[in-house]
Amino acid sequence: MNSTAVFFFFRHFVRNYLKRWKKMIHAIVLFCLCFFPHIGAVTEMAVMEGDFFTLRTGLTDIQSVDKVEWRFGSSRTLIASIENGSIEYGGGDKRFRDRLQLVRQTGDLTITNVSNEHSGDYKRTITIGLQEPTKDIRVTVYPHLPVPVITKYSPQCSSSSSVSRSVLLCSVLNVSHVTLSWYKATSLVSSISVSDLSISLSLPLEVEYQDNNTYSCSLNNPVNNQTTHLDINKLCHTPDHWSQRAEAVIRLVVTAVMGVAAVAAVIVLVYDIRSRRVELERKTKPRGPMV
């Protein structure tokens, strides 16, 4: 047997060997896709409003599959599919118009500029022969968070045993699925959470002005957070909105009282002058002859 024959024999052997391994790998992938999605819970995803998210098939190449479908909601509305390299987008749901990008090679689906209406359950179906393995993905879109506002609940500094204290409120308006927390440096002091309802939250905190620790109020959800830091040194020295209004009212009242007192003093003075003049005229007026 010459070298050329040996070469062709070896090449034929390697090709057959690789084909067998390729079929075995496809069989293993198919087995995983068919059975593993039914083991365990639904995949959870969290994304911020205005961002994008990508739903993945788990495949690097879909040439070996017949079809990939993506559906949304309890009605399983078809929003995108790829079959034999041809991509189609479902036009029945206006929520996804101009927001879908399907990758031809992998079947991954990207949804852009998302809002709360894109929250829900997505189902992926891969058709391989007679098998149709599926996977469920639950997506939650969270809105942007407001910045917490710190206000002074007790309007003036109170003193007890030479220690000045004040009660503060950290507040946010119209929020849901969030946690509002007070921190002392990096340690959690207190927190309050709200789930589905869109409400306003307030969390009190009593602080000492001699306390050199750093306090902050933080609002967070699974994808974002907003934090406001507290400067204790400025808390008592800088009058807040309530104190400024109170000071203005006090000044106005004092001015009004002083004005009334001044008018009253002028009236009394005029009356006194007139009384003295009348009395003086009565005394200096000559009396007539006696009869």
C-alpha positions in Angstrom: 0.0 0.0 0.0 1.5 3.3 -1.1 1.5 6.6 0.8 -1.3 8.0 -1.4 -3.7 5.2 -0.5 -2.9 5.5 3.2 -3.6 9.2 3.0 -7.1 8.7 1.4 -7.9 6.0 3.9 -7.0 8.1 6.8 -8.9 11.1 5.5 -12.0 8.9 4.9 -11.7 7.5 8.5 -11.5 11.0 10.0 -14.5 12.3 8.1 -16.7 9.4 9.2 -15.5 9.8 12.7 -16.3 13.5 12.8 -19.8 12.9 11.2 -20.6 10.4 13.9 -19.5 12.8 16.6 -21.5 15.7 15.0 -24.7 13.6 15.1 -24.0 12.6 18.7 -23.5 16.2 19.7 -26.8 17.2 18.0 -28.6 14.4 19.8 -27.2 15.6 23.1 -28.3 19.2 22.4 -31.7 18.0 21.4 -32.0 15.9 24.6 -31.0 18.9 26.8 -33.5 21.2 25.0 -36.3 18.7 25.3 -35.9 17.8 28.9 -33.9 20.4 30.8 -36.4 23.3 30.4 -39.0 21.3 32.2 -36.7 21.0 35.2 -36.7 24.0 37.5 -38.5 27.3 37.6 -39.2 29.9 35.0 -36.2 32.1 34.1 -36.5 35.6 35.6 -35.2 38.8 34.0 -35.3 42.4 35.3 -34.7 45.5 33.1 -35.1 49.3 33.5 -37.6 51.3 31.5 -36.1 52.6 28.3 -33.4 50.0 28.1 -33.3 46.7 26.1 -33.1 43.0 26.9 -32.3 39.9 24.9 -34.1 36.6 25.0 -31.6 33.9 24.1 -32.2 30.4 22.6 -29.1 28.9 24.1 -27.8 27.9 20.7 -24.7 29.2 18.8 -26.0 28.1 15.4 -29.6 27.2 14.5 -28.8 25.6 11.1 -29.6 22.2 12.6 -33.1 23.2 13.8 -36.2 23.7 11.7 -37.8 26.7 13.3 -37.6 29.1 16.3 -40.6 31.0 17.6 -41.0 33.7 20.3 -44.4 34.3 21.9 -45.7 36.7 24.5 -48.3 36.8 27.2 -51.0 34.4 28.3 -52.5 34.4 24.8 -49.1 33.2 23.4 -49.1 35.9 20.7 -46.5 35.2 18.1 -44.1 38.2 18.0 -41.1 36.8 16.0 -39.9 33.6 14.3 -37.2 32.3 12.0 -37.6 29.3 9.7 -35.1 28.1 7.1 -33.2 31.5 7.5 -36.4 33.5 6.8 -37.3 36.0 9.6 -40.8 37.1 10.3 -42.2 39.5 12.9 -45.8 39.3 14.2 -47.6 42.5 13.5 -50.7 41.8 15.6 -49.2 43.4 18.8 -48.5 47.1 18.4 -46.4 47.1 21.7 -43.5 45.5 19.8 -43.7 47.5 16.6 -40.2 48.7 15.6 -38.7 47.2 18.7 -37.7 43.7 17.7 -34.3 42.5 16.4 -34.0 38.7 15.7 -30.5 37.3 15.1 -30.4 35.0 12.1 -27.6 32.8 13.3 -28.7 32.1 16.9 -32.4 33.0 16.9 -31.8 35.4 19.9 -34.5 38.1 20.2 -33.7 41.6 21.4 -36.5 44.0 22.4 -35.5 47.7 22.6 -36.9 50.8 24.3 -39.0 48.8 26.7 -41.7 50.0 29.0 -44.0 48.5 31.6 -46.2 47.1 28.9 -43.4 44.7 27.9 -43.4 43.0 31.3 -44.8 39.5 31.2 -44.1 35.9 30.2 -42.2 35.0 27.0 -42.1 31.5 25.5 -39.4 30.2 23.2 -40.2 27.2 21.0 -37.5 25.3 19.0 -38.8 22.9 16.4 -36.4 20.0 15.6 -38.1 17.3 13.6 -41.1 16.1 15.7 -39.7 17.7 18.9 -40.7 21.1 20.1 -38.8 22.0 23.3 -39.9 25.2 25.0 -38.6 27.6 27.6 -40.4 30.3 29.6 -38.8 33.6 30.5 -40.5 36.1 32.8 -39.5 39.7 32.3 -40.2 42.6 34.7 -39.6 46.2 33.5 -39.0 48.7 36.3 -39.5 52.5 36.0 -36.8 55.1 36.7 -36.6 56.0 40.4 -37.1 59.4 41.9 -34.4 61.0 44.2 -35.3 60.7 47.9 -36.0 64.0 49.7 -34.9 64.5 53.2 -36.9 67.0 55.3 -36.9 68.0 59.0 -40.0 66.6 60.7 -39.4 68.5 64.0 -39.2 72.1 62.8 -36.6 73.3 65.4 -33.7 71.7 67.2 -34.6 70.4 70.6 -32.1 70.1 73.5 -32.0 67.3 76.1 -29.0 66.8 78.4 -26.9 69.2 76.2 -27.5 67.0 73.1 -29.4 68.5 70.1 -31.7 66.1 68.3 -34.0 66.2 65.4 -36.4 63.8 63.6 -35.9 63.6 59.9 -38.2 62.2 57.1 -36.9 60.6 53.9 -39.8 60.6 51.4 -40.5 59.5 47.8 -43.7 59.9 45.8 -45.6 57.4 43.5 -43.3 54.4 43.7 -43.8 50.6 43.5 -41.6 47.5 43.9 -39.0 49.5 45.9 -37.3 49.6 49.2 -36.6 52.8 51.1 -33.7 52.6 53.6 -31.7 54.8 56.1 -28.0 54.0 56.3 -25.5 55.0 59.0 -22.2 54.9 57.1 -22.6 51.5 55.4 -24.8 49.9 58.1 -28.5 49.6 57.6 -30.5 51.5 60.2 -34.1 50.9 59.0 -36.1 50.2 55.8 -39.6 49.9 54.4 -40.7 48.1 51.2 -43.7 48.3 48.9 -44.6 45.8 46.2 -47.5 46.3 43.7 -49.2 49.5 44.8 -48.0 52.9 43.6 -47.9 54.9 46.8 -45.8 57.5 48.6 -43.3 56.4 51.2 -41.8 58.2 54.2 -39.2 56.8 56.7 -38.3 58.7 59.9 -34.9 58.9 61.6 -33.8 60.6 64.8 -30.3 62.0 64.7 -27.9 63.8 67.0 -26.2 66.9 65.7 -23.0 65.9 67.5 -23.0 62.6 65.6 -20.0 62.5 63.2 -21.3 59.5 61.3 -22.5 59.8 57.7 -26.2 59.2 57.1 -27.9 58.6 53.7 -31.3 57.6 52.5 -31.5 55.2 49.6 -34.3 54.1 47.3 -33.7 50.9 45.2 -35.3 48.2 43.1 -33.7 45.2 41.5 -32.1 47.3 38.7 -31.4 50.8 40.0 -31.0 52.9 43.1 -31.1 56.6 44.1 -29.3 57.9 47.2 -29.4 61.3 49.1 -26.7 62.0 51.6 -27.3 64.0 54.8 -25.0 66.7 56.1 -25.7 66.9 59.8 -23.6 70.0 60.4 -25.8 72.0 58.1 -29.1 70.5 59.4 -29.5 72.9 62.4 -27.6 75.9 61.2 -29.4 76.2 57.9 -33.1 77.1 58.3 -35.4 74.8 56.4 -38.5 75.9 54.4 -40.8 75.6 57.5 -38.5 77.8 59.6 -38.2 80.4 56.9 -42.0 80.6 56.6 -42.4 80.7 60.4 -39.9 83.5 60.7 -41.6 85.5 57.9 -45.0 85.2 59.7 -43.5 86.2 63.0 -41.9 89.3 61.5 -45.2 90.2 59.8 -47.1 89.8 63.1 -44.6 91.8 65.0 -44.7 94.6 62.4 -48.5 94.7 62.5 -48.6 94.9 66.3 -46.0 97.7 66.3 -48.0 99.5 63.7 -51.3 99.2 65.7 -49.4 100.3 68.8 -48.0 103.4 67.0 -51.5 104.4 65.8 -53.0 103.9 69.2 -50.2 106.0 70.8 -50.9 108.8 68.2 -54.6 108.8 69.0 -54.0 108.9 72.7 -51.5 111.8 72.2 -54.0 113.8 70.1 -56.8 113.2 72.5 -54.6 114.3 75.4 -53.5 117.5 73.6 -57.1 118.4 72.8 -58.2 117.8 76.4 -55.5 120.0 77.8 -56.3 122.8 75.3 -60.0 122.7 76.2 -59.2 122.7 79.9 -56.8 125.6 79.4 -59.3 127.6 77.4 -61.9 127.0 80.1 -59.6 128.3 82.8 -58.5 131.4 80.9 -61.9 132.5 79.6 -63.2 135.6 81.6 -66.3 135.1 83.6 -69.2 137.4 83.2 -70.5 139.9 86.0 -72.4 138.5 88.8 -76.0 139.5 89.1 
